[in-house]
């Protein structure tokens, strides 16, 4: 069974995080990195803190080979991602970037410069658009008893059914969004 999982992961293009850790990647506790790409040749330049979540297809790069053609050298720089960080799907973290603690990076962002702690950054290139506390307060106000759902409504629930999908869709239409544990 283990060999089948490894083969499937390779077919899907998933990296073996444990292999990268052996090569020097530093990663904290309780991280959910999903199907991401962490610079395999320079992973020892990358540090990821505790409680970090990557959306699908996030790329973290520690080298930039664009200089090789013109200067005969590849630029390499350390990357650090703090604790309690969420990086949205398809985002790219470039070499030399330092992301502080308690940060949300929006989906599809290209992070070319440092992101300070306690902030939300989006775009290409990513720019800080608000403090994390302001973002969270707005989401708290959007959340009501009518649009909150427990774990029964997660797609991880093996009993998740058409009824669950229909209910979530209906409430999204009424409230604009739902919140699921």
Secondary structure as a PSIPRED ss2 file (coil, helix, strand):
# PSIPRED VFORMAT (PSIPRED V4.0)

   1 X C   1.000  0.000  0.000
   2 X H   0.000  1.000  0.000
   3 X H   0.000  1.000  0.000
   4 X H   0.000  1.000  0.000
   5 X H   0.000  1.000  0.000
   6 X H   0.000  1.000  0.000
   7 X H   0.000  1.000  0.000
   8 X H   0.000  1.000  0.000
   9 X H   0.000  1.000  0.000
  10 X H   0.000  1.000  0.000
  11 X H   0.000  1.000  0.000
  12 X H   0.000  1.000  0.000
  13 X C   1.000  0.000  0.000
  14 X C   1.000  0.000  0.000
  15 X C   1.000  0.000  0.000
  16 X C   1.000  0.000  0.000
  17 X H   0.000  1.000  0.000
  18 X H   0.000  1.000  0.000
  19 X H   0.000  1.000  0.000
  20 X H   0.000  1.000  0.000
  21 X H   0.000  1.000  0.000
  22 X H   0.000  1.000  0.000
  23 X C   1.000  0.000  0.000
  24 X C   1.000  0.000  0.000
  25 X C   1.000  0.000  0.000
  26 X E   0.000  0.000  1.000
  27 X E   0.000  0.000  1.000
  28 X C   1.000  0.000  0.000
  29 X C   1.000  0.000  0.000
  30 X C   1.000  0.000  0.000
  31 X C   1.000  0.000  0.000
  32 X E   0.000  0.000  1.000
  33 X C   1.000  0.000  0.000
  34 X C   1.000  0.000  0.000
  35 X C   1.000  0.000  0.000
  36 X C   1.000  0.000  0.000
  37 X E   0.000  0.000  1.000
  38 X E   0.000  0.000  1.000
  39 X C   1.000  0.000  0.000
  40 X C   1.000  0.000  0.000
  41 X C   1.000  0.000  0.000
  42 X C   1.000  0.000  0.000
  43 X H   0.000  1.000  0.000
  44 X H   0.000  1.000  0.000
  45 X H   0.000  1.000  0.000
  46 X E   0.000  0.000  1.000
  47 X E   0.000  0.000  1.000
  48 X E   0.000  0.000  1.000
  49 X C   1.000  0.000  0.000
  50 X C   1.000  0.000  0.000
  51 X C   1.000  0.000  0.000
  52 X E   0.000  0.000  1.000
  53 X E   0.000  0.000  1.000
  54 X E   0.000  0.000  1.000
  55 X C   1.000  0.000  0.000
  56 X C   1.000  0.000  0.000
  57 X C   1.000  0.000  0.000
  58 X C   1.000  0.000  0.000
  59 X E   0.000  0.000  1.000
  60 X E   0.000  0.000  1.000
  61 X C   1.000  0.000  0.000
  62 X C   1.000  0.000  0.000
  63 X E   0.000  0.000  1.000
  64 X E   0.000  0.000  1.000
  65 X C   1.000  0.000  0.000
  66 X H   0.000  1.000  0.000
  67 X H   0.000  1.000  0.000
  68 X H   0.000  1.000  0.000
  69 X H   0.000  1.000  0.000
  70 X H   0.000  1.000  0.000
  71 X H   0.000  1.000  0.000
  72 X C   1.000  0.000  0.000
  73 X C   1.000  0.000  0.000
  74 X C   1.000  0.000  0.000
  75 X E   0.000  0.000  1.000
  76 X E   0.000  0.000  1.000
  77 X C   1.000  0.000  0.000
  78 X C   1.000  0.000  0.000
  79 X E   0.000  0.000  1.000
  80 X E   0.000  0.000  1.000
  81 X E   0.000  0.000  1.000
  82 X C   1.000  0.000  0.000
  83 X C   1.000  0.000  0.000
  84 X C   1.000  0.000  0.000
  85 X E   0.000  0.000  1.000
  86 X E   0.000  0.000  1.000
  87 X E   0.000  0.000  1.000
  88 X C   1.000  0.000  0.000
  89 X C   1.000  0.000  0.000
  90 X C   1.000  0.000  0.000
  91 X C   1.000  0.000  0.000
  92 X E   0.000  0.000  1.000
  93 X E   0.000  0.000  1.000
  94 X C   1.000  0.000  0.000
  95 X C   1.000  0.000  0.000
  96 X C   1.000  0.000  0.000
  97 X C   1.000  0.000  0.000
  98 X E   0.000  0.000  1.000
  99 X E   0.000  0.000  1.000
 100 X C   1.000  0.000  0.000
 101 X C   1.000  0.000  0.000
 102 X C   1.000  0.000  0.000
 103 X E   0.000  0.000  1.000
 104 X E   0.000  0.000  1.000
 105 X E   0.000  0.000  1.000
 106 X C   1.000  0.000  0.000
 107 X C   1.000  0.000  0.000
 108 X C   1.000  0.000  0.000
 109 X C   1.000  0.000  0.000
 110 X E   0.000  0.000  1.000
 111 X E   0.000  0.000  1.000
 112 X C   1.000  0.000  0.000
 113 X C   1.000  0.000  0.000
 114 X C   1.000  0.000  0.000
 115 X E   0.000  0.000  1.000
 116 X C   1.000  0.000  0.000
 117 X C   1.000  0.000  0.000
 118 X C   1.000  0.000  0.000
 119 X E   0.000  0.000  1.000
 120 X E   0.000  0.000  1.000
 121 X E   0.000  0.000  1.000
 122 X E   0.000  0.000  1.000
 123 X E   0.000  0.000  1.000
 124 X E   0.000  0.000  1.000
 125 X C   1.000  0.000  0.000
 126 X E   0.000  0.000  1.000
 127 X E   0.000  0.000  1.000
 128 X E   0.000  0.000  1.000
 129 X E   0.000  0.000  1.000
 130 X E   0.000  0.000  1.000
 131 X E   0.000  0.000  1.000
 132 X H   0.000  1.000  0.000
 133 X H   0.000  1.000  0.000
 134 X H   0.000  1.000  0.000
 135 X H   0.000  1.000  0.000
 136 X H   0.000  1.000  0.000
 137 X H   0.000  1.000  0.000
 138 X H   0.000  1.000  0.000
 139 X H   0.000  1.000  0.000
 140 X H   0.000  1.000  0.000
 141 X H   0.000  1.000  0.000
 142 X H   0.000  1.000  0.000
 143 X C   1.000  0.000  0.000
 144 X C   1.000  0.000  0.000
 145 X C   1.000  0.000  0.000
 146 X C   1.000  0.000  0.000
 147 X C   1.000  0.000  0.000
 148 X E   0.000  0.000  1.000
 149 X E   0.000  0.000  1.000
 150 X C   1.000  0.000  0.000
 151 X H   0.000  1.000  0.000
 152 X H   0.000  1.000  0.000
 153 X H   0.000  1.000  0.000
 154 X C   1.000  0.000  0.000
 155 X C   1.000  0.000  0.000
 156 X C   1.000  0.000  0.000
 157 X C   1.000  0.000  0.000
 158 X C   1.000  0.000  0.000
 159 X C   1.000  0.000  0.000
 160 X C   1.000  0.000  0.000
 161 X C   1.000  0.000  0.000
 162 X H   0.000  1.000  0.000
 163 X H   0.000  1.000  0.000
 164 X H   0.000  1.000  0.000
 165 X H   0.000  1.000  0.000
 166 X H   0.000  1.000  0.000
 167 X H   0.000  1.000  0.000
 168 X H   0.000  1.000  0.000
 169 X H   0.000  1.000  0.000
 170 X H   0.000  1.000  0.000
 171 X H   0.000  1.000  0.000
 172 X H   0.000  1.000  0.000
 173 X H   0.000  1.000  0.000
 174 X H   0.000  1.000  0.000
 175 X H   0.000  1.000  0.000
 176 X C   1.000  0.000  0.000
 177 X C   1.000  0.000  0.000
 178 X C   1.000  0.000  0.000
 179 X E   0.000  0.000  1.000
 180 X E   0.000  0.000  1.000
 181 X C   1.000  0.000  0.000
